[in-house]
């Protein structure tokens, strides 16, 4: 199927973007990121939860997020992810790009009435 | 914090092990989700199952995360190692800057070793290791006739292993062998190129049409030679060499179809050869290629063996198998059961003579580098005594031993790389010198330079050297320093270090011993060689070679007239004490031989071969060859008078062992000649080799090939040259002077290889002696400094300065003594490898060994005596106040 790798990349890029976005409010653990994504999008964006963790690890590898083990939720040990400066910059740039793209696609799809 | 107290929220925790991290994370996720689901009323089991299911394939997710994590870990380790390395190098440089004297000494030492090794390596690489610049060069072989039966004949023994092929053998290659996918053959010769009436000699190759194909080469312009051109009186076409095309014809693309006059014959240029095409690494690319087999003398009935052959082996055929088949083919074709064949890798064939000597030099340079390493190790070890406390402190502060060793190795490698940089510069200069020193016999040497490969070699050397000379002190230091922090005063844990120091001293002395023995043996050998009596008096003799077209050499009366007139005019020149001419005078490079038999005797194989020389009267007196018996030639030995000959001592001994040769008749070149004299043997090609039997005949009775003028004059050659040239150039317009060279220079060129070796190994040996003395000086100085206090006390207690000096020197000298003994033993065995390269001196020459022993012992005593004496003179009061 031609064009498939590209669309797959965009999807993965989108997940990365959303994950980064969830972290703008402060450090979160993986579960809380999954929850927040589900709530914010009214469950429209059903992130395949299994792919969330590899995405987080990859983001960390790229230096966009950093991680730390801390206690949370009443003493449970959890791995918290936070945006790095690089991640913040990346998020800004990607968001702009995404919005431009979305606007263009919307303009095309919108019925001219 | 006690274990019972629950951690507060947000408290930082220790990271779980890398591979367990994701499991914990997923477990946390599932637990949280299950808790949430349970709140909606699901049972605990059910909730957990759903939570896990939502995550998908848990194992796959965990695996993917682990992979990412490990990759990240490796990356971080690399970054970490690099930063440690940079940090270490920075620290090392800071340290080295603080000890500039030490640093300079160490770097120069290493630079010498690496410079020497690199420049020799670049020669070895260029000559021996780099493949020939042809397609699949490993399939190319040289094909020769081998005639083992000739090995006993002193005149033509050189033909035993490698004789060029004749038409019969070429036919045998074509019809009776299957080992080759193709072969090409050629004759290397020279021609006179005539342009606008002036003639000049150029190199030409008479090549078979197949030669370019076999090499996998193509003309860059026009076409190659064709098979139908390789016939008697075939079309006169020529290929022009790329170099000649660009220099002489300015790279003109309209060259095809142009006419050139070679040996007074017009040739049409049909193609341009590729750039740098040479059939032998030792000779520059030929100016022209012409078709082979076009002359009368190349036809099969003349039985001339004159073709060099290169063949391409079929896939899967080894040279040995091809040799077997080829030998059978030659025997069958010639009906000569004594014939054999030699099939050799083409590159090996071109370089086999240089191989042994070059590896010898590489070995010598490796020895020098090793000495340099030992030297720096000693210096570092000395230096390390003063760093004991620093290292101890770092160990106490938690640095691991591995880390400290790494740090110290980074330091030593930094020194080595510093040395390598200097060494590379040195190598660049040295290689120039080496190549200019080398005789042209080392194939391809003139095109050499230090390049990327050689630089890579230098860096490799430096790294190995750095580790090599850094490891010993590093290990000693870290071992010695464990617990040394608490000790007061200079670390006396150095007992171990001192023993090591002695070992290093011994090693350095032993290695230097070996290198010095090599150097001295070569020098003595060269000395013996130059003292060899060549059998004539070369001083004040010059040899003048001429060039002329083939037609001149085929015209006997014209040739004779030219040389007689030449001798007459030369003799009349002011300052000339005598002139003559002869074919193949000594050290001229020429050589021809023919069988001689004694009247009334029968021979199995047509008679033993004998060097032949056709000469004009005065030849012996001008060269200074003594007449042993009978007379020399004079003007009366001409056509019409009795045919005469003069034989050499060796010929007389061979043919007339118990009687006088004078008055007897010998059969030579189809005629009987009466022997009228016996002359002394002349060494003609190499001083190392006694010459085979020779026969001389008067040129007036037998005119042969190219002949050389010889002139005896006490005048300076530079003053003489213009007169000689103008005298000879005016006699026959077709003949001109090609070279004027003094005989001593020709002789000296014959042993240029030996001289080259001696200079290089001698220089290495000298370096080694210098390094050893510097090393011993440094070691003793350290020892003296370390023991200043002790010496002060001893002197204060009444020890004489002499006794104190002995004390300081004793450590070093014990090492030296061990080294001398070791060096002696190693050299006695190792020098045997040099035997093939020595002349007139045994590899175990006692004089050499004695001299080296004495030299090194003296150097050691002086080098260690100076600092020791100074230490013993120190004022005890001053010393005791210190520290």
Interface residues (C-beta under 8 A of the other chain):
Chain A: X29 X30 X31 X34 X48 X49 X50 X51 X53 X54 X57 X58 X60 X61 X68 X69 X70 X71 X72 X73 X74 X75 X76 X77 X78 X79
Chain B: X6 X7 X8 X9 X10 X11 X12 X13 X14 X15 X16 X21 X22 X24 X25 X26 X28 X29 X31 X32 X33 X54 X55 X56 X57 X58 X60 X61 X64 X65 X68 X69 X71 X72 X75
